Amino acid sequence: MRSNGGHSPFERLKQYYNHEERVCQECGFEDRYGTWDAETDGSDIAYTHTCPRCGAEQEHTLELSNHDTRHVLNESRERRLHQRDQSLSV
């Protein structure tokens, strides 16, 4: 799942947070040199940042294990495979 110069979508999202979400929502401090941390438990990925001035924590969480999302993705994959099989049999 790598593209765009070898960076995964998750790495690119972390880079986005590092560059675009620098201002603390609590105290307004701009953390120009801080970075966001990323952790996963295999089913979710959490991006977190702690303001060096006031200690406020900011978090973005992606739910990778959402059953409904997997179901929709599986249906979409099955449709593509079915369409491919039909085009090959023509």
ChimeraX attribute file (.defattr): number of C-alpha atoms within 10 A of each C-alpha:
attribute: neighborCount
match mode: 1-to-1
recipient: residues
	/A:1	7
	/A:2	10
	/A:3	9
	/A:4	8
	/A:5	6
	/A:6	10
	/A:7	13
	/A:8	13
	/A:9	13
	/A:10	15
	/A:11	13
	/A:12	14
	/A:13	14
	/A:14	18
	/A:15	15
	/A:16	12
	/A:17	18
	/A:18	18
	/A:19	15
	/A:20	10
	/A:21	17
	/A:22	19
	/A:23	13
	/A:24	20
	/A:25	13
	/A:26	12
	/A:27	12
	/A:28	12
	/A:29	14
	/A:30	15
	/A:31	18
	/A:32	12
	/A:33	8
	/A:34	14
	/A:35	18
	/A:36	20
	/A:37	14
	/A:38	17
	/A:39	11
	/A:40	13
	/A:41	8
	/A:42	9
	/A:43	10
	/A:44	13
	/A:45	17
	/A:46	15
	/A:47	19
	/A:48	17
	/A:49	22
	/A:50	17
	/A:51	20
	/A:52	13
	/A:53	12
	/A:54	12
	/A:55	12
	/A:56	13
	/A:57	13
	/A:58	15
	/A:59	12
	/A:60	12
	/A:61	13
	/A:62	13
	/A:63	13
	/A:64	14
	/A:65	12
	/A:66	11
	/A:67	10
	/A:68	9
	/A:69	12
	/A:70	12
	/A:71	11
	/A:72	11
	/A:73	12
	/A:74	12
	/A:75	12
	/A:76	12
	/A:77	12
	/A:78	12
	/A:79	12
	/A:80	12
	/A:81	12
	/A:82	12
	/A:83	11
	/A:84	11
	/A:85	11
	/A:86	10
	/A:87	9
	/A:88	8
	/A:89	6
	/A:90	5
